[in-house]
């Protein structure tokens, strides 16, 4: 990369210039342009790592840390700006540099401890279907583990092995590696094979075109096209084992419902004994929709302060009663009578527990 150093300084350097320093200046090339020296990329990464610490860095301190002059720091800051990093400068003797929020997400530089901490956090979150953990965390884990050095990968594995998670009541757990393999094949539009254990315990091998991962409050599901059955299927990821990418690329097919969460909801309704329910919430539709699992359905506005949800659900009514109680707003259950009874009983138990 060439850098134009002819002409005067643009005035972005805080404080006075302390001269050229002792480091080698870039060589002049034809036309008066200077060529970036071979040690510049490493220095830029070191500078970027410092600037990512949330503080303001005086130009002199950066120069001391990097072992260069303030003028070289000024050039390096300009290079970072050219690469898309929004570096802000404060003028004056007490001024400095800081990295601020920009319009796009630039690459980040992590030290060893930061990389290990992020990997462990993503692994812990990705292995359990908890609220707030979605497909984005799995994609981030896949990207990080792809470039993680061997020594750090070993540290992450050691920490993971020494940690025992508290799982949900059914004991279902998922290896993070399973999620990362699936997420990678989805992103790369690559065929996926795996062993699958059905609800009745029957084992089978599946050849699929993976479409999307869907996270509910309790489990992860894979929505995929089953090549052997020539149809769309949903798979509980905790029942998947030995997944691997086949290397065969494919063009994604059109999902019948157009939305993976809706497809999962309909699939669950077909598999289970379902019941219709109707609930009115004393909150705007958009607020309720943000708090409900997507597969439960979409609430419709009654007015600007309330909404109604008519949908079908499967599984224990007790679970739906508890989930409604977690909505942090007033609500009224209209039907079915069984759900009304569960909500009434739950309210009584909670009141007695609170000494009311």
Secondary structure, DSSP 8 states (H G I E B T S, - for coil): -EE---S---S-S-S----S-SS---EE-GGG-EE--TTHHHHHHHHHHHHTSSS-B-HHHHHHHHTS-HHHHHHHHHHHHHTT--EEE--STT--EEE---SS-------HHHHHHHHHHHHHHHTS--TT--HHHHHHHHHHHHH--HHHHHHHHHHHHT------TT-----HHHHHHHHHHHHHTEEEEEEEE-TTS-EEEEEEEEEEEEE-SS-EEEEEEETTTTEEEEEEGGGEEEEEEEEEE------TTS-HHHHHHHHHHHHS-EEEEEEEESS-HHHHHHHS-GGG---EEEETTEEEEEEEEES-HHHHHHHHHTTSS-EEEEE-HHHHHHHHHHHHHHHHHTT-
